[in-house]
Amino acid sequence: MGRRDHHTRPSAAELALHEQTNLLPRGKLVLVLLTLSVTLLVTFIDQNGISVALPTIAADIHAQDTMSWAGTASLLGNTTFQMLYGRLSDLFGRKAVYLGAVALLALADLGCGLVRGPAAFYVCRGLAGVGGGGITNLSMIIVSDIVTLEQRGQYQGIIGAMVGLGNVAGPFLAAAFISSAHNWRGFFYLLAPLITLSGILAFALLPSTSHGRPPWRENLHKIDYLGLLTSSSAVILLLIPISGGGNYYAWRSPMVIAMLVLGSISLPAFLFVEWKLAKLPMMPLSIFATPAVTVMLVQNFLFGAVYQSYLYYVPMYLQNAHGYTPLVSAAICAALVGMQTLASVLSGQYISRLKRYGEVIWCGFGLWTLGSGLSLLYTRRTPAGVIIVPLMVVGTGVGFIFQPMLVALQAHVPQARRAVITSNRNFFRCAGGAVGLAVSAAVLQATLRKRLPSAYASLAHSTYAVPDLTTIPAADAAAILDAYMAASHAVFILLIPLIGVCLLGCILVRDQGLQYKYPTQPATAAPAIKGSIPPPQSGIIDSAASTNVEVDKNQGLLTDTEKNVERSL
């Protein structure tokens, strides 16, 4: 899988992009990572805390039948702009694009607290998805700029831990705000100033790489507008009917058919634009010339589908089949995200110390597959202590996958494609999450329609319809709980082969270490300069944070003289 040819090399336009590698001294590195971590923490509190509050929000703004559009809008916004963020940061700088995403999320959260109707709420959640996706994407890209690839596993592990911590804290924090119908607004009123404060810290602490960059007017002409149009059309026109088909719209309705047809046309149109027309494509198709990269992107799509389904449908199983409160459900699910946090840190340390990621990813998918299989043992009467065990196994597997997979992808591409491979990886993961949720919802509803008593068949049409068992005869209540258990079981069965395919895919990905070798080309003479190595030639290595100079072994700190040498090379 390590074979590369000239088709995998960056284009002239990519090589001409402004270099943004900026290895930092330890003190400033800690401050920057702290800033990124705090912002990510708040971002994932926003993304995952809202799931607990949605039933309360739906009742308050009279949107019980349409509230799942809040999640759909967020996923659409997140997915649609993922690929664009990488190229925008290449053109306008990481800091400027990052601050724009932070500002957008702050405004969106403020809007969520102020709105009075469902339509405005869904728009704000869509904007929150755009902003949150940008923060996640740019955080990973910035880390790849400020530390060497050999150290990146360690620091990406910390970033992954913040993601897990946000997933844990979000539901608890949201639960504290939904004691009454109107208190849910306080959740967003809290998040908006927190994300604003983190933006101020980012403005003060994040390094700027604007020196030497072309004027912004010139860079505006380099944006892949046609690619953005066709990709956005494909994502929106395909995901909306996939998410709403069979629930809000009949699959055979003219609108669903029209959107699917137009989306199916937009997708190959986007691929053609990226292949033949775009000078600086958001998704360079040549990245798929490396088979290992193709396999890993497919794995990201599949595990995105499985992970989002777990975050969404495990709490639903706990609340609907067991009757647990949202707070108790969040406490049980903390086993998954808690182990994800711990495993993310440990896997990052392992990769940084041993310079290997293959066995970490193998172990992660293996544990995830095992935990998914163990979830089939769940019943309506499974004690909470037993439910936690498979969740802990899955969480450990997730922690061994999320950030190590990104490190592996970055090790398989040259430095010029560091940002674009990160943004495309996040696109595949988010797209997988959107499709996974839609397919899981279809499976859940189909099972409920078959198993629910006819008098309560309407429960299958609303994701947020939690039955009040105290007002239902005992026999009907038991039948409803059995139906929810069967529906949850069907979703868990669906997820096992998806993550199993990811495990099998590891056979096709070889661990080649934390370095990228350029394709062999004739060597050219270069003057020997103290403290430097020649530019990439035959067999010369380009680490993903390479600057073509020697770096301090502790933090990769360059002297001013060495930086001047780097620019001359």
N, C-alpha and C positions, 0 to 999 in steps of 0.2 A: 504493500500500500504506500510505500514511501517514494515510488517512482514519480518524477515530475518532468515535464518537458516545457518547451517554450510557450505553450498555450496557457500555462498557469502563472506566467509572469505578469506583473502589473503593467498597465498601459502607460504610454508616455504622459498622458494627462494625470494619471495617478502619481507617477514618479515626480511630476512637477509640483505637486501639492506642498504647501508649507509644512516643514518638519515641526512636529509638536512634542517630541520627546523632551522631557524636562526633569531629569533625575534630581531628587531633592535631598538635602541634608536631613539627618534623622529628626531634628527638632521640628522643622517645618513639615516634614512628612507626617509626623504624628498629628499636627494640627489640621492638616488637610484631610487626613483619613478620619479624624474625629468629626470634622464638618460634614463630610460625605456620609458618615455613619448615622449622624443625628438626622440628616435630611431623609435618608432612606428609611430610618425607623418611623418617622412621621408619615412618610409616603405609604408604607405598608400598613400602618395603623389605619390610615384612610381607606385603603383598598380592601382590607379584610375585616375591619371593625363594622363596616356598614352592613354586612350580611346579617348581623344580629339585630340591627335596628330596623331593617326593611319592613317587617310586619307592622311595627309601630308607625313608621313613616307612612306606609300604605293606608292605614286606618285614618291617620290625621289629614292626609291630603286627598282622601277618597280615591285611591288608585289600587284597590285590592286586586283587580283583574289585569292590571297592566304593569305592576311594579317590577316584574322581572326585566323590563326594559331598562331599569337602572343599571343592572349588571351587564346587559347587552350593550348599552351605550358606552359604558366604560371600556368594555373589551374592544368594541369597534374603534374607539378613539385611540386606545393603547396600541392595537395591532396596525392600524392604518398608517401611522406615522413612524413606526419603528425603523424601517429602512432609511427613511429620509434623515433621521437624526444623525446617523453616522456621517453622511456626506455633508450635511450642514455644519457639523463640527469640524470637518476637514477644511471647509471653505472659510468659515467665519470664526473659528476658534472654539475650543471646548468650553471655556468660561462663559462666553457670551450666550451660547446656546443653552448651557446648563442653567444660567440665571433666568433665561426666558422661560424654561420649563418650570422652574420654581415659582416664578411670578404667576404663571398660568394656573398652577395647582392652588396657590393661595387664593386667587380670585374665584376659582371654581368652588372651593370649599366655602368661602364667604357667601357665594351665590346659593349654594345648597342650603345654608342656614336661613337665607332671606326669602326664598321662593314660597309661593302659596299654592301653586298648582303642579300637577304631575308633569306636564310638558316641559316647563322651565326646569324642573328638577332633573329630568332626563338629559336635557341639554347640558346642565352643569356637571352631571356625572360623566358625560362624554368628554367635556373639556378637562375634567379631572383625570380621565384616562389618558388623554394626550399629554398632560403635564407629568403625571406619574410615570408614564412610560419613558418620557424623556429623561427624567431624573435617574431612573434605574439604568437606562442605556448609557447616559453620559458618565455616571459614577463608575461603571465598569471600564469605559474607555479612558477616563482620567487616571484610574489606577494603572492601566497599562502604559500610560505616558510617564508616570512619576516613579515607577519601580521597574527593575529588570525582570525579565520573564522568570528567571530562577527564583526570585523573591515573590513573584506575583501570586503563587498559590497560597502563600501565607497570608498576604493582605487581602486577596479575594475571599479567603476563608472568613476573615473578619467581616467583610461586606456581606457575605452570605449569612453570617450569624445575626447581623442587624435585620436582614430580611426575615429570618425565623423569629427573632424577638418581636418584630412588628406584627407578625402573624399571631403571636401569642397574646401580645398586649392589646391589640385592636379589639377583639371581641369582648374582653373584660372591660375595657374603657367605655365601649359603646353601651354595654349592658348597664353601666352605672348611670347612663343618661336617659334610659328609657323607662324610668319608674312611672312616668306619666306620659300622656299622649303628646305633649308639646316639648318636653325636655330634650328630645332628640336633637333639636336645633343647637343646643349647647355643645354637642359633640363637634359640630362643624365650626362653631364660634371659637372653640379651643384650638382646633387644628389650624385654622387660617393664620392666627398670629404666630403659632409655633413654626409653621413653614416659612412665614415671612422672616422671622428671626434667623432661621437657618440660612435663608437667602442673603441676609446681611452679613452673616459670618462668611459665607461663600464668596461674596463680593470682596471682602477684606483679605481673605486667606488664600483663595485659589490662585495658583500661578497663571499669569497671562502669557500667551505666546503670540501676541499680535505684532511684534516687531518683525518687519520684513514681509508681512503678508500683503498681497495685492489689495488695492482699494475695494471696498465692499460693493461698489457699483459694478466693478469688473467681475467680481465673484457671483453677482446675481445672474449673470449671463451663463454661468457654468452649472446652475441648478438643473437637474433632470426633470423639467416641468412635465414633459410628455409621459415620462415614466411615473411621476407622481399621480398624474391624472388617471392613467390606465390601471395602476396598482390600487389606487383608492377606489376606483369603480369596481374592480374585481373583488376587493375585500368587502365593501359595503353591499354590493349586489348579490354576493354569494352568502355572506354571513347572516344577513337579515332574514332571508327565507329559511335558511338552515336553522336559525334560532327560533323563528316564530312559526314555521310550517307545522301543521298538525295541532298547534295550540291556539295561536291568534288567527291564523289563516289556514284554510284548507289547502292541502298540497296541490290540488287540481285547480285552484283559483287562478284566474288570469294574471293577477299581480305576481303571485309566486312563480308561475311559469315564466312570465316576462323577465323577472329579475334574475332567475337562474339562467335563462338564455343569454341575457346581456352580460351577466357576470362571466359566463363561460366563454363569451367572445372577448371580453376585456382581459382575461388572464393570458391567453396566447398573444394578444396584442401587446401586453406589457413585456412578455418575454422577447418578442420581436424587437421592441424598442430598446431593451437592454442589450440585445445581441448586435443590432445593426445601426441604430440611430443615436443612442446616447453617447456623448463624448466622455462623460463622467458618470457612469451608471450607478444607481443605488444598489443594484444586485448584479455585479459583474458575473456573467454566466461562466466565465473561465474558472471561477472558484470550484465549480462542479467537475472540473477536469481532474481534480485530485479525488480519487474514490473515497478515501478516508473522510474527507470533508463532507462529501455527499452523504455518507452513512451517518455521520454525527449530526448533521442538520436534520435528517429524517428522525433520528433518535430524539432530538430536541422537540420536534413536532409531536411525537408520540408521548414522551413523558410529560410534555406540557398538558396534553389532553388528560392524562391520568392524574397528574397532580391537582389541576383545577377541579376535577371531578371529586377527588378525595376531600379537598377543602370545602366543597359545597355539599356533597351528599352524605358524608359521615355525620356532620351535625344534624342533617335532616333525618337520618336514620335514628340518631339518639333522641331527637325531640319527638318524632312522629311514631316510631315503633316502641320506644321506651317511655315516652312522656316526660323526659327530662326538661327542665327549664333551660333557657338559652345560657344562663350562667353556668349551670352544671355541665351542659354540653361543651361549652368553651373550656372548662377545666379538664374534661376528659381529652379533648382534642389537643390540649397543651402538651400531651405526651408525644404527639407526632412532631409538632413544630419545635418543642424543646429538644428532642433528640436530633432534629435537623440542625439546630443551632450548634449543638455540641459537636456533631459529626462534621459540620462545615469547618469549624476551627481546627479539629484534629486532622482532617484530610489536607487542609492547607499547609499545616506544619509538616506533614509527611512528604508532600510534593516538594516543598522548599528544601527540605533536608536531603532527600534521596534523589531529587531531580527526575522523578518518575510519576506518572499519573495512570498508567494502564491498569495496574492491579486495583487502584482505588475505584476506578469506574466499573471494572468487572465486579468488585465486591458490592458496590452500590446497587447496580442493577440486579445482582443476585439476591441481596437482602430485600430489595423492593419487591421482586417477584415472589419471594418467600412470604413476605408480609401480606401481599395481596391474596395469595392462596389461603393464608390463615384467616383472612377476613370472611371466608366462606363458612367458617365455624360459628359465626354470629347467629344468634337467635333472638327472639323477643325477650327471653329471660336470661340472657348472658349477663353475668355480673359486671359491673363497671371495671373491677380489677382485671378481669379477663379481657375485656374489650381493649384495654390499654396496651396489652402485650403486642398484638399485631401492629397497632399504631406506632409503637416504639420501634419495631423492626422496620416499618415503612419509613419512618422519620430518619432513621440512621441511613438507610439507602438513599433517601433524598439528599441528605447532607453530603454524601459521598459523590453526588452526581452534579448538582447545580453549578457550583463554581469550578470544580475540576474539569467538567466538560468544556467550559469556556477556555480554561488554560490550554487544554488539548487542542482546541480549534485554533487558538492563536499561535500555537507551536507549529501548526501545519500550513501557515500562510506567511508571506513576507511582511515586513514591517509596514510597508505602504498600505497594506490592507487590514491593518489592525482594527481600525474603527469600523470598517465596512463589514468585517466578519462578525464583530461583536453585535452590530445592529441587525444583521441578517439572522444571527443566532437567536436574538430576542424576538425577531419577527416570527420565526418558525415556532418558537415556544409559545408565544401569545396566540398565534393562529391555531396551533394545536389545542390550546386551552379553550378557545372559543368553539371550535368544532367538537371537542370532547364534551363540553357542557351541553351543547345542543343535542348530540347523539345520546348522552346519558339521560337528558330530560325526556327524549322520545321513548327510550326504553322504560323509564320509570312510569310515564303516563300510560303507555301501552299495557304494562303489567297491572297498574291500578285499575284500568278499565275492565280488565278480565276478572280481577279478584275482589273489587269492592262490591258490597251489597247494592242492589239496584237503587235503593232509596238514597244512597250516598254517592252515587256515581259522579255528582258534580265536583267532588273533592279532587278528581283526577285532572280537572281543568285549571286548577290554580296551584302554582308551586307553593304559595304561602298559606294555603288553607290547612291549618292545623285543627283537627277535630277536637271539640270540647266533649270529652268522654263522660263528664259528669251529667250531661243532659241526654245521654244515649243509653238505651237498654243494654244490659250486660252482654247479651248474645251479639248484638250489632257492634258493640265496642270491641269485642274480641275479634270479630270478623274484619273490622277496619284495621286494627293493629296487625293482624295477620297479612292483610293486603299490603300495608306499608312495609312490613318485613320482607315479603316476597319481592316487592318492587326494589327495595334496597339491595336485596340479594342479587337480583338481575343486573343491577348496575355494577356490583362488585365482580360478577362473572365477566361482564364486558371488559373490564379494565385489565384482567389477568393476561389475556393474550397480547394486549398492546404493550405492556411492560415486558412481557416475555420476548417479543420481537426485538425490543431494545437490547435485551441480554444477548440474544443470538447475534445481533449486529456487532457486538464487541469482537467477534471472531475476525471481522474484516478491518479492524482498526489496530494498527501496530503502534506501540509506544516507541517513538523515535527520540525521546528525550525533549528537553526544553530548548531546543535550538532548531533553526530553520536553515537549510543549506540551499543556496542559490543553484540553479542549473549550471552545469559546467560550461565555461566559456574561456576563450584564450586569455591568458594572463597578460597584463600590461605592466611595464615597469613603472614604479612609483618611488619617489624619494623617501628614504627612511627618515622618519621623524620620531624623536624620542617621545615615548608615552602614547604612541599611536600604532595602529595596525593598518595595512592597506585596505582600500575599499573592497567590497565583495568581488571576488574573482573565482577561479577554479577551486571549488571546495571550501571557500571561505564562509564562515558561519555568520548568520544574521539572527541574533536573538530578537525576540519580539520587542524588546526595549532597547535594541542596539543603537549606538551612536557612532559606531565605527572607531571608537577610541577605547582605551582601557578605562575601567571605572574602579573606584574604591570598593574593595570587597565587602565592606560593611553596608554602605548605602548607595554605592554607585555615584559618588559625588565627583563632579568634574572640576578641574581647575579652569580659570579663565583662558589660559594658554591652550589647554586641550580643547575647549569649546571653539576657539578660533581655528584650531587644526581641523576640527570636525566640519566646520562650515566650508573650509577650503576644499575638503574632500568631497 
